[in-house]
């Protein structure tokens, strides 16, 4: 057994994600789940390549915008 927290690999090959504050389920829950699946979570959208949940900012062609249901 390991004393380190569990970190899966389901999304390990995905880029950094940002979870919208307007997301449902709550942002903290989704961030925790995404992190457990092996992905880095950014606190700011400009550092992410994938944005999860509602986003009203300027959209960039290089970023993927996905529903919370994707998770």
Buried (B, 14 or more C-beta within 10 A) or exposed (E): EEEEEEEEEEBEEBEEBBBBEEBEEEBEBBBEBBBBBBBBBBEEBEEBBBBBBEBEEEEEEEBBBBEBEEB
